[in-house]
């Protein structure tokens, strides 16, 4: 610790101790003949306690002794008994020796791989080109002489250390091993750059980088050393460049620092001070001595109840080498760095603990989980034995860390994390595959997709050390240009601890901005240390991770929608103004009936005065149960003029539902028509007056409205304001009972005036298609009447006849139209030409696919094609997205091939729900109602002038869903909790991700049906698709969590004239979706059943029958290849029976076992199958087909031709004898 004085009561971690220092401490104690384990350092960190632990530890006689290397130096033949660390047959040993230059005499040792080495090898075998774990450093030298001196020193370091002379062998073996060569020369290649037109080498550095790019090139792992040097002269800079590539299989961060430290000593001529070179085999022997059962017990206790992975920003897929990765770096400001160390020392923990907690905060916000699991890169040297801090090799390991934030204060979380990390370090070399197996997350889904790499680093001496002349001389004329490394995880944060400063490096897939990640981390760690210092009892979930700039963007900039609208006006008064301005203009058209604004106003006034006479006052409800007709519009207007709120009642509802709504609403009157009076029957309470609009009469207890005045009722006299109710619409409730949403006048005015998405005027004609009990009717009717437009009432029979409906739109000059998504998907194809002349076509109400919208916009574009979103509780529409023009899909045959790919790509995209409309604010929040990061999934909350008053007669539910707006300066402002999931896109649009209560869980997987539906509609011949979880058939596997048989069922509407086959659809989906997301049954329908509001009626979808099933139960292996392969599976998986349809990962296989499977296949079938092929074809019958194809490739075309000729010359009896058949059949 470089301290002059230490007290017997001092605390190891409070003085700055950390994991790397523990390694040195244990090793120094060992040099004095004393022993101490890792747990004792953590459990007894005070000097006096640690001394007592050392004394107690000396009595343990079970110290591990490393088995010696039994291969003598002059050995020319190696036998199995010479290899105490690995079990190989003589044939395998001979094959290994034969592959080494110089044979057995050049083999120094053979032993297994460390856990993370196995994982790295797996990813190497999975990749077709490039290598994720091949690292690259670019250096520059002012002379060739200095470059050669440097390379000579590197060769000396390679000669000193066995791990640097190690190759990896796996082909033809039952397990992969590392083979230490006695001699291995660094491969040095001279790169000749391309010349420009004037014969000058242009941008040599860029050319050399491309020539050695790990994304495109790889090393041969079977050849030592796993280093490569490419050099080139750069005339423009007059310097020599070195691209040094080295593989993570034999090196980690600390190893590279040790290598450069040794090079430095060699160049200084101080070889006598080089530390003793210790073999990497000691480390391998140490970790092999620990029984797997010890690790399993620990990880089952920690992870058994984790059944789904932490997926920040919704990203689960482990990235491949060709996945674009972006990187951002950020230095932690000195004051914050000091505060981190201060709080760590105060709590007696290392700074690493605080960074683990802060990273958990970031991931919790980015994933919506409060119990997060992520990978932590461990130093790996605490169990490494003698000289562990000086041995070169691959020591680090990645293991899961679980941190629970729910309900805990900051100090509790820090202390718990410290304890958990302490225990984890005792298992620092456990295989990750073992840890994953101990969790409840099914294979092959990863346990985590985010990584934290906290490491103690040394700053480049070339840049930082100006005090040591020898070091300055060493670095003179040399400079490090860049060092690049990456992992296959989609999100990685590296924290470099330089002793005083901290440096953050974020690497992320291209959809995640890594600069945001570093900013989140700085905000999280700052909030954490401030809370630890000032308020350690603060709940950790209350701490923000969003920088102020991003909070401003999400809460303010994306919600800059404030515009002027007459919020103190009344809907019917604005209509009355239009009646004065243009009394003879047409207001309503229905078949052959036409009402002018003047006539409509007079009829509404008579009925309004009648309602007032019946006792209707502001906020009183008036039920209206009528068919779409002019009477309906009169009834709505009259109710508002009387000061009441209309309650639309769908006459098609069951009597029980009608009775409930009428009793709950307690209307002062019921407006209906003669046709529906009998239908309503006993549903209407006796006390409610009934007004028959079609004959202008009331029941025998009331007077007729025809005798009333035609003057506008006096709103002021009635005491009516815009804060009074305009209507109450009943929506479905989670309890099965409908709930009435109370909407005020001002809410509707925000929807229809200066709304930012549709500018309706007197020249417009709006088609009214929606049932008035569906809130889309609000926009259709009041947008028209308030702006002096014409409203065309579309009869139900017309709406459901596409050809007639399209003709009606054209003949009547309709300019604005709303359709539910289900209807739009059909009509965009069936009546596209009729839609092309409209100013506005709006659609919404369901999660939309992109096929219909993009094609309509391209081929028959309305002026504005809008995808709209909004619950009834926020007054019809809250957001809108204008479908952009992409490109025409009507093209010549010659053009078709060039446009098909881009068109398909565009159609595969999800359609966002867009931006908030005017005077509306959207928040996407986590469970603590704090904004989630840009791109992260959260729940959609809606605020602004459209938020309804609440639910009628449901104060508890109102309080639960209508909440104070936490982000508004207005103390009375409220926001509505939608239950919908979404995320912000970079352009300020919102992507809708389904209902939180539609999310389903199957075999431990959380599944969003919308994702499957989105892929289904991209399959050939599919027009529409819906996916549900249903009780399964007997062939289905049980859900492990519930014991129930469940299955995913897809309901599909084919395109016209297309006959779809379930198995083929499943096969197409399998190219894009994980196996657990594939429906096991596909039900074909001519159309989806709809509710009266035009939405999907899920309850009416039929159960699948035999013809729908695409998956099958157990079936025995068929043929010799499947039988042999099944036996291999049984051996690897420890099973007694495997079927030809079984799935390797569902049966317990994991990624490293796939490598073993490939080796066994190579031995049994004499073909080399890429690991990636087995991973992508996890079913037994699929793998058998791959083996057959590989064997046919090995045979070759000429052999096949000669075999065919031989078969052609055989008799039927001879052929039957070969295949074992009966020629009578």
Buried (B, 14 or more C-beta within 10 A) or exposed (E): EEEEEEEEEBBBBBBBBBBBBBBEBBBEBBEEEBBBBBBBBBEBBBBEBBBEBBEEBEEEEEEEEBBEBEBEEEBEEBBEEBBBBBEBEEEBBBBBBEBBEEBBBBBBBBBBBBBBBBBBBBBBBBBEEBBBBBBBBBBBBBEEEBBBBBBEBBBBBBBBBBBBBBBBBBBBBBBBBBBBBBEBEBBBEEBEBEEEEEEEBBBBBEBBBEBBBBBEBBBEBBBBBBBBBBBBBBEEEEBBBBBBBBBBBBBBBBBBBBBBBBBBBBBBEEEEEBBEBBBBBBBBBBBBEBEEEEBBEBBBEBBEEBBBBBBBBBBBEBBBBEBEBBBBEBBBEEEBBBBBBBBBBEBBBBBBBBBBBBBBBBBBBBBBBBBBBBBBBBBBBBBBBBBBBBBBBBBBBBBBBBBBBBEBBBBBBBBBBBBBBBEBBBBBBBBBBBBBBBBBBBBBBBBBBBBBBBBBBBBEBBEEBEEEEBBEEBBEBBBBEEEBBBBBBBBBBBBBBBEEBBBBBBBBBEEBBBBBBBBBBBBBBBBBBBBBEEEBEBBBBEBBBBBEEBBEBBBEEBBEBEEEBBBEBBBBBBBBBBBEEBBEBBBBBBEEEEBBBBBBBBBBBBBBBBBBBBEBBBBBBBBBBBBBBBBBBBBBBBBBBBBBBBBBBBBBBEEEBBBBBBEBBBBBBBBBBEEBBEBBEEBBEEEBBBBBBBEBBBEEEBEBBEEBEBEBBEBEEBEBBBBBBBBBBBBEEEEEEBBBBBBBBBBBBBBBBBBBBBEBEEEBBBBBBBBBBBBBBBBBBBBBBBBBBBBBBBBEEBBEEBEBBBBBBBEBEBBBBBBBBBBBBBBBBBBBEBBBBBBBBBBBBBBBBBBBBBBBBBBBBBEBBBBBBBBBBBBBBBBBBEBEEBEBBEBEEEEEEEBEEEBEEBBBEBBBBBBBBBBBBBBBBBBBBBBBBBBBBBBBBBBBBBBBBBBBEBEEBBEEBBBBBBBBEEEEBBBBBBBBBBBBBEEBBBBBBBBBEBBBBBBBBEBBBBBBBBBBBBBEBBBBBBBBBBEBBEBBBEBEEEEEBBBBBBBBBBEEEEEBEBEBBBEBBBEBBBBBBBBBBBBBBEEBBBBBBBBBEEEEBEEBEEEBBBBEEEEEBEEEBBBBBBBBBBEBBEEEEBBBBBBBBBBBBBBBBBBBBBBBBBBBBEBEBBBBBBBEBBBBBBBBBBBBEBEEEEEEEEEEEEEEEEEEEEEEEEEBEEEEEEEEE
